[in-house]
């Protein structure tokens, strides 16, 4: 009975029953990167699943920060590419552009434009979150739509003929 009230014995029993706390949980993102083979591209290091589970807290945080940087850069790059493609295409409808791809590449390589577009896309990513994927899908889709006047003129004449035949 004296053993049950002994504080030292109680502390030892608690230590024996406690699970080890020195092994951090790997990030689900890190586990996913390893399973998809994107680990080297995203965080700069090839890791196996067992290596991911053996990472200490400091390494988990370090690789997570690298991954966030990678995702941010890819998101920014994609948004800038989509926006510039659509912008140059729309501008091409208004004025004649010699080489649309050359203009797009020059705009993309301009430091000031890229910096400001990066800040804009970063702000949008923070405010919109996952809805940014929908917005980017719309930009990409709009980029593949033919907005030329010839097509609209041809379609309007066909529609006019159809309307005339319906009313007769």
SVG drawing of the C-alpha trace seen along z (x, -y; Angstrom):
<svg xmlns="http://www.w3.org/2000/svg" viewBox="-44 -49 63 51">
<polyline fill="none" stroke="black" stroke-width="0.4" points="0.0,0.0 2.9,-2.3 4.1,-1.7 0.8,-3.1 1.2,-6.4 4.9,-6.9 5.3,-9.9 8.5,-8.7 6.9,-5.4 4.0,-7.2 6.3,-9.3 8.2,-6.2 4.9,-4.5 3.8,-7.6 7.1,-7.7 6.8,-4.0 3.2,-4.4 3.8,-7.5 4.4,-7.3 7.7,-8.6 7.3,-12.3 10.7,-12.9 9.5,-11.6 7.7,-14.4 4.9,-13.7 5.9,-14.2 3.9,-16.7 1.3,-15.0 2.7,-17.2 6.1,-15.7 4.8,-12.2 2.8,-13.0 5.9,-14.5 7.8,-11.4 5.0,-9.1 4.6,-11.1 8.3,-11.4 8.3,-15.2 10.4,-15.5 13.7,-16.5 11.9,-19.1 9.9,-20.6 12.3,-20.7 15.6,-19.9 16.3,-16.6 15.4,-13.0 13.8,-11.4 12.3,-8.0 9.1,-7.4 11.2,-6.0 13.5,-9.1 10.5,-11.4 9.2,-9.6 12.6,-10.0 12.9,-13.8 13.2,-15.9 11.0,-19.0 13.6,-21.3 14.0,-19.4 10.2,-19.1 9.8,-22.8 12.8,-23.5 11.4,-21.3 7.9,-22.6 9.2,-26.2 11.0,-25.1 7.8,-23.5 5.8,-26.6 8.4,-28.7 8.2,-26.2 4.4,-26.3 4.4,-30.1 6.9,-30.4 5.0,-27.9 1.7,-29.6 3.1,-33.0 4.7,-31.7 1.5,-30.1 -0.7,-33.1 1.7,-35.5 1.9,-33.2 -1.9,-32.9 -2.4,-36.6 0.2,-37.7 -1.1,-35.2 -4.6,-36.5 -3.5,-40.1 -1.3,-39.9 -4.1,-38.0 -6.7,-40.7 -4.2,-43.4 -3.7,-41.7 -7.5,-42.1 -7.2,-45.8 -3.8,-46.5 -1.6,-44.5 1.3,-42.9 4.2,-41.5 5.1,-38.6 2.7,-37.9 5.0,-35.3 8.0,-37.6 6.0,-40.3 4.7,-37.9 8.2,-36.7 9.6,-40.2 6.9,-41.2 7.5,-38.1 11.2,-38.8 10.8,-42.4 11.8,-42.8 9.3,-45.5 6.3,-43.7 7.3,-40.3 7.8,-41.9 4.5,-43.7 2.6,-40.7 4.2,-38.5 2.9,-40.7 -0.5,-40.9 -0.7,-37.1 0.6,-36.6 -2.1,-38.9 -4.8,-37.1 -3.5,-33.7 -3.9,-34.9 -7.3,-36.4 -8.8,-33.8 -7.1,-30.6 -8.2,-27.7 -10.6,-29.7 -7.5,-30.9 -7.5,-27.6 -11.0,-28.5 -9.8,-31.9 -6.7,-30.5 -8.8,-27.9 -10.9,-30.8 -7.8,-32.7 -6.5,-29.6 -9.8,-28.9 -10.2,-32.5 -6.8,-32.3 -7.9,-29.5 -11.1,-31.2 -10.9,-32.7 -12.3,-36.2 -11.6,-37.3 -14.1,-39.5 -14.4,-37.2 -15.9,-34.4 -18.4,-36.6 -19.4,-38.2 -19.8,-34.8 -21.8,-33.5 -24.0,-36.6 -24.9,-36.2 -25.8,-32.6 -27.9,-33.5 -29.6,-36.3 -30.5,-33.8 -31.8,-31.3 -34.0,-33.9 -35.3,-35.1 -36.2,-31.5 -38.0,-30.9 -40.1,-34.1 -41.3,-33.2"/>
</svg>
